[in-house]
Amino acid sequence: IKEGGQLLYNNKNLNNMTPEERATSGIFMSFQYPVAIPGVNSMHFLRTAVNSIRKSQGHSEYDPAKFIKIFKKNLSIVGLDESFTKRAVNDGFSGGEKKRFEILQMLLIEPKLIILDETDSGLDIDALKIISLAIKKFKSKNNAFLLITHYYRILEYLDPDFVHVLLNGKIIKSGDKKLALKLEKEGYGWLE
């Protein structure tokens, strides 16, 4: 595998940026396996993250009352109840709750480039529908999504503009949703 090169976003080399700089430039990434942060309150964590990003982008910070209102509204969008206002970040969360909490972060931070790393991994059908609807609701002409998945199932709810197959660090095939359906039916063997 060849190493090196540049990864550019808005003419900035991401290779040289810290995670904080990437976040404040409008990039969001969810993780396949989100980590727990015991002792850190979820709502306070998100308010701090959201306000840090808003401040760095020249927007006013949310006061506590306004943030609580926005937080609770978005909790319902991702199918989480108000107990999450008191819970620690991902501590004791089920797999589906962790994934929905990641999408909650996306909704609150309002990034421009969203990278979702196997967001559908391990989700039951109800959680998959909820997450897909939240993604569809947030998707606009002002943002871009890169969804990394091994399964067609999430694409039943989303309409990707492009589908790319990555093998050994290279895009070996591109197409639309039909390509993903073919992969679901026939596997990856025909591509090698």
C-alpha positions as CSV (number, residue, x, y, z in Angstrom):
1,I,0.0,0.0,0.0
2,K,1.3,3.4,-1.0
3,E,1.6,5.9,1.8
4,G,1.8,9.7,1.6
5,G,-0.1,12.3,-0.2
6,Q,-2.5,14.9,1.0
7,L,-6.0,14.8,2.2
8,L,-7.6,18.1,1.3
9,Y,-10.8,19.7,2.7
10,N,-11.6,23.3,1.7
11,N,-8.0,23.6,0.5
12,K,-6.6,22.7,3.9
13,N,-4.4,19.6,4.4
14,L,-6.1,17.5,7.0
15,N,-3.0,15.5,7.6
16,N,-1.5,18.5,9.5
17,M,-4.6,19.3,11.5
18,T,-5.4,18.2,15.1
19,P,-8.8,16.6,15.7
20,E,-10.0,19.8,17.3
21,E,-9.0,21.8,14.2
22,R,-10.8,19.3,12.0
23,A,-14.0,19.6,14.1
24,T,-14.0,23.4,14.1
25,S,-13.5,23.3,10.3
26,G,-16.8,21.5,10.0
27,I,-15.8,17.8,9.9
28,F,-17.6,15.2,12.0
29,M,-16.8,11.5,12.3
30,S,-18.7,8.8,14.1
31,F,-17.0,5.7,15.2
32,Q,-17.8,2.0,14.6
33,Y,-17.2,1.4,18.3
34,P,-17.8,4.6,20.3
35,V,-16.0,4.7,23.6
36,A,-17.5,5.3,27.0
37,I,-16.4,8.3,29.1
38,P,-17.6,7.4,32.7
39,G,-18.3,10.4,34.9
40,V,-18.7,12.9,32.0
41,N,-22.4,14.0,31.7
42,S,-23.7,13.6,28.1
43,M,-25.6,16.8,27.9
44,H,-22.7,18.9,29.4
45,F,-20.2,17.1,27.1
46,L,-22.3,18.0,24.1
47,R,-23.0,21.6,25.2
48,T,-19.2,22.1,25.6
49,A,-18.4,20.6,22.2
50,V,-21.2,22.5,20.4
51,N,-20.3,25.8,22.0
52,S,-16.6,25.4,21.3
53,I,-17.3,24.7,17.7
54,R,-19.8,27.6,17.4
55,K,-17.4,30.0,19.1
56,S,-14.5,29.0,16.8
57,Q,-16.8,29.6,13.7
58,G,-17.8,33.0,14.9
59,H,-21.3,32.1,16.1
60,S,-22.7,32.9,19.6
61,E,-22.7,30.2,22.2
62,Y,-25.9,28.6,23.4
63,D,-26.9,29.5,26.9
64,P,-27.9,26.5,29.1
65,A,-31.7,27.0,28.7
66,K,-31.5,27.2,24.9
67,F,-29.1,24.3,24.7
68,I,-31.4,22.1,26.8
69,K,-34.3,22.8,24.5
70,I,-32.3,22.0,21.4
71,F,-30.8,18.9,23.1
72,K,-34.2,17.5,24.1
73,K,-35.7,18.2,20.6
74,N,-32.9,16.3,19.0
75,L,-33.1,13.5,21.6
76,S,-36.5,12.7,20.3
77,I,-35.3,12.7,16.7
78,V,-32.8,9.9,17.4
79,G,-35.3,8.0,19.7
80,L,-33.5,8.6,23.0
81,D,-35.4,9.5,26.1
82,E,-34.7,12.4,28.5
83,S,-32.7,10.1,30.9
84,F,-29.8,10.8,28.6
85,T,-29.6,14.3,30.0
86,K,-28.2,12.7,33.2
87,R,-26.2,9.8,31.8
88,A,-22.5,9.7,31.3
89,V,-21.2,9.6,27.7
90,N,-21.8,6.1,26.3
91,D,-21.4,4.6,29.8
92,G,-23.7,1.6,30.0
93,F,-25.3,2.5,26.6
94,S,-26.4,-0.4,24.4
95,G,-24.8,-0.6,21.0
96,G,-27.9,1.0,19.4
97,E,-27.9,3.8,22.0
98,K,-24.2,4.6,21.3
99,K,-24.9,4.8,17.6
100,R,-28.0,7.1,18.1
101,F,-25.9,9.2,20.5
102,E,-23.3,9.7,17.7
103,I,-26.1,10.9,15.4
104,L,-27.3,13.2,18.1
105,Q,-23.9,14.7,18.3
106,M,-24.0,15.2,14.5
107,L,-27.4,16.9,14.7
108,L,-26.2,19.3,17.4
109,I,-22.8,20.1,16.0
110,E,-24.2,20.7,12.5
111,P,-21.0,19.8,10.5
112,K,-20.5,20.2,6.8
113,L,-18.6,17.0,6.2
114,I,-19.9,13.9,8.0
115,I,-18.0,10.6,8.0
116,L,-20.1,7.7,9.4
117,D,-17.9,4.7,10.1
118,E,-20.2,1.6,10.1
119,T,-23.0,3.4,11.8
120,D,-25.3,0.6,10.9
121,S,-23.1,-2.1,12.5
122,G,-25.0,-4.1,15.2
123,L,-28.2,-2.1,14.9
124,D,-31.6,-3.7,15.2
125,I,-34.2,-2.7,12.5
126,D,-35.9,0.0,14.6
127,A,-32.6,1.8,15.5
128,L,-31.5,1.5,11.8
129,K,-34.7,3.3,10.7
130,I,-34.3,6.0,13.4
131,I,-30.7,6.7,12.4
132,S,-31.5,6.6,8.7
133,L,-34.4,9.1,9.2
134,A,-32.1,11.4,11.2
135,I,-29.5,11.3,8.5
136,K,-32.1,12.0,5.8
137,K,-33.4,14.9,7.8
138,F,-30.0,16.5,8.3
139,K,-28.7,15.9,4.7
140,S,-28.8,19.0,2.6
141,K,-27.1,20.7,-0.3
142,N,-24.9,22.4,2.4
143,N,-23.3,19.2,3.7
144,A,-21.8,16.0,2.5
145,F,-21.9,12.5,3.9
146,L,-19.4,9.6,3.6
147,L,-21.0,6.5,4.8
148,I,-18.8,3.5,5.3
149,T,-20.7,0.2,5.4
150,H,-20.5,-3.4,4.5
151,Y,-24.2,-3.9,4.2
152,Y,-27.0,-2.9,1.9
153,R,-29.5,-2.7,4.7
154,I,-29.0,1.0,5.6
155,L,-29.1,1.9,1.9
156,E,-32.7,0.7,1.8
157,Y,-33.5,3.8,3.8
158,L,-31.0,6.2,2.2
159,D,-30.5,7.3,-1.4
160,P,-26.7,7.6,-1.9
161,D,-25.5,9.8,-4.8
162,F,-22.5,7.4,-5.3
163,V,-21.5,4.0,-4.2
164,H,-17.7,3.2,-4.2
165,V,-16.1,-0.2,-3.5
166,L,-12.7,0.1,-1.7
167,L,-10.3,-2.8,-1.9
168,N,-6.7,-2.7,-0.7
169,G,-6.8,1.0,-0.3
170,K,-8.1,1.8,-3.8
171,I,-11.6,2.5,-5.2
172,I,-12.0,-0.4,-7.6
173,K,-15.7,0.1,-8.7
174,S,-18.1,3.0,-8.6
175,G,-21.8,3.2,-9.3
176,D,-25.1,4.1,-7.7
177,K,-27.4,2.2,-5.3
178,K,-27.7,-0.6,-7.9
179,L,-24.1,-1.4,-7.3
180,A,-24.7,-1.9,-3.6
181,L,-27.7,-4.1,-4.3
182,K,-25.6,-6.3,-6.7
183,L,-22.9,-6.6,-4.0
184,E,-25.6,-7.6,-1.5
185,K,-26.8,-10.3,-3.8
186,E,-23.5,-11.6,-5.3
187,G,-20.9,-10.6,-2.7
188,Y,-17.5,-9.1,-3.5
189,G,-15.9,-12.1,-5.3
190,W,-16.7,-10.9,-8.8
191,L,-14.7,-7.7,-8.2
192,E,-11.4,-9.3,-7.4
